[in-house]
Amino acid sequence: MADPLFDTSADAPASRLVAEPVAGDNAMALSVGELSGRLKRMVEGEFGHVRLRGEISGYKRVASGHSYLALKDDSAVIDGVMWKGNSAGLAFRPEDGVEVIATGRLTTYPGRSKYQIIIERMELAGAGALMALLERNKARFDAEGLFAKSRARRALPFMPRVIGVVTSGTGAVIRDILHRLEDRCPTHLIVWPVKVQGQGAAEEIAAAVRGFDALPGRNDAAPGAVARPDLVIVARGGGSIEDLWAFNEEPVVRAVAACSIPIISAVGHETDTTLCDHAADLRAPTPTAAAEIAVPVLADLRYTLDAMGARTARCANRHVERGRERLTAMARLLPSRDRLLGPQRQRMDEAASRADRALERRVAGARGTLDRVAGAIRPATLDRRLEAARRSLVDVGRLIESLNPDRILERGYARVTTRGGATITTAQAARDAGAMTLHFRHHEVVDVIADAAVEETPARPQVRRKPQPHAGKPEQPTFL
């Protein structure tokens, strides 16, 4: 039966301006929202669990953590959404062109009248897809210069004092490394335990590498702080490509390439190759081989040092012997000691003889001078000089005593001074001073007031008398 909505025959009802019920049609008009709801329930009920295989196209992860992409094949395209929780649990980093198998449920998006898949889990579609993603990432990192041979590779230290190891803290890898280091050259080891496979493993490995690189240097570290390694080993045991996939992830590759500490990558067995191997400074075929590369054999080193020490001693002895031979040969060309020192010995003997004679002459002259001088320093002469000096000293004492201004006070005189102690010699000076002090032989009269009416009497001239000599006494000099 033809659909009356699409029937263009003459029997079809003509289009009208206002919708009216049609005879024989029991269908009610649905709203767009009602139709979208029916479609949503039908799709989700029919396709509540589906697995789709397709190639990722237009992948993007927004700030909220949700991921949006499209899955396509040769004939169709379907949009997909992966919410934040499921997107964070992916074991690989989705990229355009990677073939995957997505598990989820179909639903509709009424806002755009389309259907889409809500992805709950997504894996790579087999080993081929995994290898294709690996090659794609390798080419991308190589184009950025992370794997370029021209990139400066850090040289490994000959004998590192501290080695940092990024690996599982409970696996056999760390035990193999410890045993090998103990056998070859015991070294201080710092283990940063991480997950080496599964969800979150790549982030932990990258964080450990960056953590070792962020430690302060030996000169800048605080006392008791963790020492910064001189060498880092990133290690894991063997496994499938899925087991080793964390070492192919972008965070690990970039952290290893940016680390300033030399890194040895020892992931898997000799036939296993990861992108971490290309970014490291050196790739070791196994973790045990990494320990062998990291340090020398202590016994071999001691043997080498002993051999070099013996060689150095032989060279030194040979040098001394050759020097002695050259010295002996040169000594034969030199004159003998007697011939070389004979003239000097003769001149020394002559000088010694002249010195003895000169000393005898000097002693004889000094003895004569002493005899001449000894006559002038006889005791009698010294006594006369001492007596003359004693008389001169007595005369000086008498002179000093006669000049004492207080001696005249014994004859009844008085000395007049101001309050400050200055001597008053005139009546005018007494009137100017006002208060005076009279000094007598045994006492003083203080604050004597001068009479302003007293006239100054001219002083009588002193008559200098000629002293009379005393009988029986030596004449003394006068000081008047």
C-alpha positions as CSV (number, residue, x, y, z in Angstrom):
1,M,0.0,0.0,0.0
2,A,1.4,3.4,-1.0
3,D,2.2,5.9,1.7
4,P,-0.2,8.8,1.4
5,L,2.5,11.2,2.4
6,F,4.5,10.3,-0.7
7,D,1.7,9.4,-3.1
8,T,1.6,11.7,-6.1
9,S,-1.2,10.0,-7.9
10,A,-4.4,11.7,-8.7
11,D,-6.2,9.9,-5.9
12,A,-3.8,11.4,-3.3
13,P,-5.4,14.1,-1.2
14,A,-4.4,17.6,-2.2
15,S,-2.2,19.7,0.1
16,R,-4.1,22.0,2.4
17,L,-3.3,25.2,4.2
18,V,-4.3,23.9,7.6
19,A,-3.7,20.3,8.8
20,E,-6.8,18.3,9.4
21,P,-7.4,14.7,10.3
22,V,-7.4,12.4,7.3
23,A,-10.1,9.7,7.1
24,G,-8.7,6.3,7.9
25,D,-5.4,7.6,9.5
26,N,-5.0,6.9,13.2
27,A,-1.4,8.1,13.5
28,M,-0.9,11.1,15.7
29,A,1.6,13.8,14.8
30,L,4.9,13.4,16.9
31,S,7.1,16.2,18.1
32,V,10.7,16.2,17.1
33,G,11.7,15.5,20.7
34,E,9.4,12.5,21.0
35,L,10.7,11.0,17.8
36,S,14.3,11.6,19.0
37,G,13.5,9.9,22.3
38,R,11.9,6.9,20.6
39,L,14.9,6.5,18.3
40,K,17.3,6.8,21.2
41,R,15.5,4.1,23.2
42,M,15.3,1.8,20.2
43,V,19.0,2.2,19.3
44,E,20.3,1.8,22.8
45,G,18.0,-1.2,23.4
46,E,19.1,-2.9,20.1
47,F,22.8,-2.0,20.3
48,G,23.5,-1.8,24.0
49,H,26.8,-3.6,23.6
50,V,28.9,-3.5,20.4
51,R,32.5,-3.9,19.3
52,L,33.6,-1.9,16.3
53,R,36.8,-2.2,14.3
54,G,37.9,0.9,12.5
55,E,40.6,3.5,11.9
56,I,40.8,6.5,14.2
57,S,40.2,9.8,12.6
58,G,40.0,13.3,14.0
59,Y,41.0,12.4,17.5
60,K,41.1,15.2,20.1
61,R,41.1,15.4,23.9
62,V,39.5,18.5,25.3
63,A,40.3,20.3,28.5
64,S,37.6,18.4,30.5
65,G,39.5,15.1,29.8
66,H,36.9,13.7,27.5
67,S,38.0,12.4,24.1
68,Y,36.2,12.8,20.7
69,L,37.0,10.8,17.6
70,A,35.6,9.0,14.6
71,L,35.9,5.4,13.5
72,K,35.9,4.7,9.8
73,D,36.5,2.1,7.2
74,D,36.2,2.0,3.5
75,S,32.4,2.5,3.4
76,A,31.2,4.4,6.5
77,V,32.1,6.7,9.4
78,I,30.7,6.8,13.0
79,D,31.4,9.3,15.6
80,G,32.6,8.2,19.0
81,V,33.0,9.7,22.5
82,M,35.1,8.4,25.4
83,W,34.5,10.0,28.8
84,K,37.3,11.1,31.0
85,G,37.5,8.1,33.3
86,N,37.8,5.6,30.4
87,S,40.1,7.9,28.4
88,A,42.6,8.1,31.3
89,G,42.7,4.3,31.4
90,L,43.9,3.7,27.9
91,A,47.1,1.6,27.5
92,F,48.2,3.6,24.5
93,R,48.0,7.1,23.2
94,P,45.4,7.2,20.4
95,E,46.5,8.8,17.1
96,D,44.9,9.3,13.7
97,G,45.4,6.4,11.3
98,V,45.7,3.7,14.0
99,E,43.3,0.8,13.6
100,V,41.6,-0.1,16.8
101,I,38.7,-2.2,18.2
102,A,36.3,-0.1,20.3
103,T,33.9,-1.6,22.8
104,G,30.8,0.3,24.0
105,R,27.2,1.1,23.3
106,L,25.4,3.0,20.6
107,T,23.3,6.1,21.4
108,T,21.9,9.1,19.6
109,Y,22.7,12.7,20.0
110,P,19.4,14.6,19.5
111,G,21.1,18.0,19.3
112,R,22.5,17.0,15.9
113,S,20.2,14.2,14.8
114,K,23.1,11.7,14.7
115,Y,24.0,8.4,16.3
116,Q,27.4,7.7,17.9
117,I,29.2,5.2,20.0
118,I,30.1,5.7,23.7
119,I,33.4,3.9,23.9
120,E,34.2,2.2,27.2
121,R,37.3,0.3,26.1
122,M,39.6,0.6,23.2
123,E,42.5,-1.6,22.1
124,L,44.8,-1.8,19.1
125,A,43.5,-4.1,16.4
126,G,46.2,-6.8,16.6
127,A,50.0,-6.8,16.6
128,G,50.0,-5.3,13.1
129,A,48.3,-2.1,14.3
130,L,50.6,-1.9,17.3
131,M,53.7,-2.1,15.1
132,A,52.2,0.5,12.7
133,L,51.7,2.8,15.7
134,L,55.2,2.1,16.8
135,E,56.7,3.0,13.4
136,R,54.6,6.1,13.2
137,N,55.8,7.3,16.6
138,K,59.3,6.5,15.8
139,A,59.2,8.5,12.6
140,R,57.6,11.4,14.4
141,F,60.2,11.5,17.2
142,D,63.0,11.1,14.6
143,A,61.7,14.0,12.7
144,E,61.8,16.1,15.9
145,G,65.5,15.2,16.4
146,L,65.1,13.0,19.5
147,F,66.7,10.0,17.7
148,A,69.1,11.9,15.4
149,K,72.6,10.7,15.4
150,S,73.8,14.3,15.4
151,R,72.2,14.9,18.8
152,A,74.9,15.2,21.5
153,R,75.1,11.9,23.4
154,R,76.3,12.2,27.0
155,A,79.4,10.2,27.7
156,L,79.1,7.5,30.4
157,P,81.3,8.1,33.5
158,F,84.2,5.6,33.8
159,M,83.5,4.8,37.5
160,P,80.2,6.3,38.7
161,R,80.0,6.8,42.5
162,V,76.2,6.7,42.5
163,I,73.9,4.8,40.0
164,G,70.2,5.4,39.8
165,V,68.0,2.5,38.6
166,V,64.4,3.0,37.3
167,T,62.7,-0.4,37.4
168,S,60.3,-2.5,39.4
169,G,61.2,-2.7,43.0
170,T,60.2,-6.4,43.3
171,G,61.2,-8.0,40.1
172,A,64.2,-10.1,39.2
173,V,65.8,-7.2,37.3
174,I,67.0,-5.3,40.3
175,R,68.4,-8.4,41.9
176,D,70.4,-9.2,38.7
177,I,71.8,-5.7,38.6
178,L,72.8,-5.8,42.3
179,H,74.5,-9.1,41.9
180,R,76.4,-8.0,38.9
181,L,77.6,-4.8,40.5
182,E,78.7,-6.7,43.6
183,D,80.7,-9.1,41.5
184,R,82.4,-6.4,39.3
185,C,82.6,-3.2,41.4
186,P,80.4,-2.5,44.5
187,T,78.8,0.9,43.9
188,H,76.2,3.0,45.8
189,L,72.8,2.2,44.2
190,I,69.5,4.2,44.4
191,V,66.4,2.4,43.2
192,W,63.3,4.4,42.1
193,P,60.6,1.7,42.0
194,V,58.0,2.1,39.3
195,K,55.4,0.1,37.4
196,V,56.9,-1.3,34.2
197,Q,53.7,-2.2,32.4
198,G,50.0,-1.5,32.5
199,Q,48.0,1.6,33.1
200,G,50.0,4.5,34.4
201,A,53.4,2.8,33.9
202,A,54.7,5.3,31.3
203,E,53.9,8.3,33.6
204,E,55.7,6.7,36.6
205,I,58.8,5.9,34.5
206,A,58.9,9.4,33.1
207,A,58.4,10.9,36.6
208,A,61.3,8.8,38.0
209,V,63.7,9.9,35.2
210,R,62.7,13.6,35.8
211,G,63.0,13.1,39.5
212,F,66.6,11.8,39.3
213,D,67.5,14.7,37.0
214,A,66.0,17.3,39.4
215,L,68.1,16.2,42.4
216,P,70.7,18.9,43.4
217,G,74.3,18.3,42.5
218,R,76.9,17.0,45.0
219,N,78.1,20.5,45.8
220,D,74.7,22.0,46.2
221,A,72.9,19.2,48.1
222,A,72.1,19.7,51.8
223,P,73.7,17.3,54.4
224,G,71.8,14.0,54.4
225,A,70.0,14.6,51.1
226,V,69.7,12.0,48.4
227,A,72.8,12.0,46.2
228,R,72.3,12.8,42.6
229,P,73.3,9.8,40.4
230,D,76.2,10.0,38.0
231,L,74.4,7.4,35.8
232,V,70.8,6.2,35.4
233,I,69.7,2.8,34.2
234,V,66.2,2.3,32.9
235,A,65.5,-1.4,33.0
236,R,62.9,-4.1,32.5
237,G,62.8,-7.8,31.9
238,G,61.7,-9.4,28.6
239,G,58.2,-9.7,27.4
240,S,55.9,-9.2,24.4
241,I,55.5,-5.9,22.6
242,E,52.4,-5.2,24.6
243,D,54.3,-5.8,27.9
244,L,57.1,-3.4,26.8
245,W,54.7,-0.8,25.4
246,A,55.2,1.7,28.3
247,F,58.8,2.3,27.1
248,N,57.4,3.3,23.7
249,E,55.1,6.0,25.1
250,E,55.8,9.6,24.4
251,P,56.3,10.7,28.1
252,V,59.1,8.2,28.6
253,V,60.8,9.0,25.3
254,R,60.8,12.7,26.0
255,A,61.9,12.4,29.6
256,V,64.9,10.1,28.6
257,A,65.9,12.4,25.8
258,A,65.8,15.5,28.0
259,C,67.6,14.1,31.0
260,S,71.0,15.7,31.7
261,I,72.3,12.5,33.4
262,P,73.7,9.8,31.1
263,I,71.1,7.0,30.7
264,I,71.5,3.4,29.7
265,S,68.3,1.8,28.4
266,A,68.1,-1.9,29.2
267,V,64.5,-3.0,28.3
268,G,63.7,-6.5,27.4
269,H,66.0,-9.0,25.8
270,E,68.6,-8.5,23.1
271,T,66.0,-8.9,20.3
272,D,63.6,-6.4,21.9
273,T,63.8,-2.8,20.8
274,T,61.8,0.1,22.2
275,L,61.7,3.8,21.5
276,C,63.4,4.4,24.9
277,D,66.5,2.6,23.5
278,H,66.7,5.2,20.7
279,A,66.4,8.2,23.0
280,A,68.9,6.9,25.6
281,D,72.7,7.6,25.5
282,L,73.4,3.8,25.2
283,R,71.3,0.7,24.7
284,A,72.2,-2.5,26.7
285,P,70.9,-5.8,25.4
286,T,69.8,-6.9,28.9
287,P,69.7,-5.3,32.5
288,T,72.7,-7.5,33.5
289,A,74.7,-6.2,30.5
290,A,73.7,-2.7,31.6
291,A,75.4,-3.3,35.0
292,E,78.5,-4.6,33.3
293,I,78.7,-1.5,31.1
294,A,78.1,0.8,34.0
295,V,81.2,-0.1,36.0
296,P,84.6,-1.7,35.3
297,V,85.8,-4.9,36.9
298,L,87.4,-3.9,40.2
299,A,90.0,-6.7,40.0
300,D,91.0,-5.8,36.5
301,L,91.2,-2.2,37.5
302,R,93.5,-3.0,40.4
303,Y,95.6,-5.2,38.2
304,T,95.9,-2.4,35.7
305,L,96.9,0.1,38.4
306,D,99.5,-2.3,39.8
307,A,100.9,-2.8,36.3
308,M,101.0,0.9,35.6
309,G,102.7,1.5,39.0
310,A,105.3,-1.1,38.3
311,R,105.9,0.4,34.8
312,T,106.2,3.9,36.4
313,A,108.8,2.6,38.9
314,R,110.8,0.9,36.1
315,C,110.7,4.1,34.1
316,A,111.8,6.1,37.1
317,N,114.7,3.7,37.9
318,R,115.8,3.7,34.3
319,H,115.8,7.5,34.3
320,V,117.9,7.5,37.5
321,E,120.4,5.0,36.1
322,R,120.8,6.9,32.8
323,G,121.3,10.1,34.8
324,R,124.0,8.4,36.9
325,E,125.7,7.2,33.8
326,R,125.7,10.6,32.3
327,L,127.0,12.1,35.6
328,T,129.8,9.6,35.7
329,A,130.8,10.3,32.1
330,M,130.8,14.1,32.7
331,A,132.8,13.6,36.0
332,R,135.6,12.1,33.9
333,L,135.9,15.3,32.0
334,L,136.1,17.5,35.0
335,P,139.6,18.2,36.7
336,S,140.4,16.4,39.9
337,R,139.5,18.0,43.2
338,D,143.1,18.7,44.2
339,R,143.8,20.4,40.9
340,L,140.7,22.4,41.2
341,L,141.1,23.5,44.8
342,G,144.9,23.6,45.2
343,P,145.4,27.3,44.5
344,Q,142.5,28.2,46.7
345,R,143.9,26.1,49.6
346,Q,147.3,27.9,49.2
347,R,145.8,31.3,49.2
348,M,143.9,30.4,52.3
349,D,147.0,29.2,54.1
350,E,148.8,32.5,53.2
351,A,145.8,34.6,54.4
352,A,145.8,32.6,57.7
353,S,149.5,33.4,58.3
354,R,149.0,37.1,57.6
355,A,146.0,37.2,59.9
356,D,148.1,35.7,62.8
357,R,150.8,38.2,62.4
358,A,148.4,41.1,62.1
359,L,146.6,40.0,65.2
360,E,149.9,39.9,67.1
361,R,150.7,43.4,66.0
362,R,147.3,44.6,67.0
363,V,147.5,43.1,70.4
364,A,150.9,44.6,71.1
365,G,149.8,48.1,70.0
366,A,146.7,47.8,72.2
367,R,148.9,46.7,75.2
368,G,151.1,49.8,74.8
369,T,148.1,52.1,74.6
370,L,146.7,50.6,77.8
371,D,150.0,51.1,79.6
372,R,150.0,54.8,78.6
373,V,146.4,55.4,79.7
374,A,146.8,53.4,83.0
375,G,149.1,56.1,84.4
376,A,146.3,58.7,84.1
377,I,143.7,56.7,86.0
378,R,145.7,56.0,89.2
379,P,143.7,56.1,92.6
380,A,145.3,59.3,93.7
381,T,144.4,61.1,90.6
382,L,140.8,59.9,90.9
383,D,140.7,61.0,94.5
384,R,141.7,64.6,93.6
385,R,139.1,64.8,90.9
386,L,136.5,63.4,93.2
387,E,137.3,66.0,95.9
388,A,137.1,68.9,93.4
389,A,133.7,67.7,92.3
390,R,132.5,67.4,95.9
391,R,133.5,71.0,96.7
392,S,131.8,72.2,93.5
393,L,128.6,70.4,94.6
394,V,128.7,72.0,98.1
395,D,129.1,75.5,96.5
396,V,126.1,74.9,94.3
397,G,124.0,73.8,97.3
398,R,124.9,76.9,99.2
399,L,124.0,79.1,96.3
400,I,120.6,77.4,96.0
401,E,120.0,77.8,99.7
402,S,120.9,81.5,99.6
403,L,118.4,82.1,96.8
404,N,115.5,80.6,98.7
405,P,112.9,83.4,99.1
406,D,111.7,82.1,102.4
407,R,115.2,82.3,104.1
408,I,114.8,86.1,104.6
409,L,111.6,85.5,106.7
410,E,113.9,84.2,109.5
411,R,115.2,87.7,109.9
412,G,111.8,89.2,110.6
413,Y,110.7,90.1,107.1
414,A,107.4,89.1,105.4
415,R,106.5,88.2,101.9
416,V,103.3,89.7,100.3
417,T,101.3,87.9,97.7
418,T,97.9,88.1,96.1
419,R,95.2,85.4,96.7
420,G,96.5,83.7,93.5
421,G,100.0,83.5,94.9
422,A,101.6,86.2,92.8
423,T,104.3,88.2,94.7
424,I,103.4,92.0,95.3
425,T,106.4,94.3,95.0
426,T,104.9,97.8,94.9
427,A,102.2,99.8,96.7
428,Q,100.2,100.3,93.6
429,A,100.1,96.5,93.1
430,A,98.9,96.1,96.7
431,R,96.1,98.7,96.1
432,D,95.1,96.9,92.8
433,A,95.1,93.5,94.5
434,G,92.8,94.7,97.3
435,A,93.1,91.6,99.6
436,M,96.6,90.3,100.2
437,T,98.3,87.5,102.0
438,L,101.3,88.1,104.3
439,H,103.7,85.2,104.7
440,F,105.8,85.1,107.9
441,R,108.3,82.5,109.1
442,H,105.8,80.2,110.8
443,H,102.4,81.4,109.7
444,E,100.4,83.4,107.2
445,V,97.9,86.3,107.5
446,V,95.2,86.0,104.9
447,D,93.0,88.7,103.3
448,V,94.9,91.8,104.5
449,I,93.1,94.9,103.0
450,A,95.4,97.6,101.6
451,D,94.8,101.2,102.5
452,A,94.2,103.3,99.4
453,A,95.5,106.5,101.2
454,V,98.9,105.0,101.8
455,E,101.4,106.6,99.6
456,E,104.2,104.6,98.0
457,T,107.6,105.4,99.6
458,P,110.5,105.2,97.2
459,A,112.6,102.2,97.9
460,R,116.1,102.9,99.3
461,P,118.9,101.9,97.1
462,Q,120.7,98.8,98.3
463,V,124.3,99.3,99.2
464,R,126.4,96.4,98.2
465,R,128.9,95.7,100.9
466,K,132.2,94.2,100.4
467,P,132.4,90.9,102.3
468,Q,135.2,90.6,104.9
469,P,137.4,87.6,104.6
470,H,137.2,85.2,107.6
471,A,140.4,84.2,109.2
472,G,141.3,80.5,108.9
473,K,138.5,79.7,106.4
474,P,138.7,79.6,102.6
475,E,137.2,82.5,100.8
476,Q,133.7,81.8,99.5
477,P,132.2,83.4,96.4
478,T,129.5,86.0,96.9
479,F,126.2,86.0,95.0
480,L,124.9,89.5,95.9
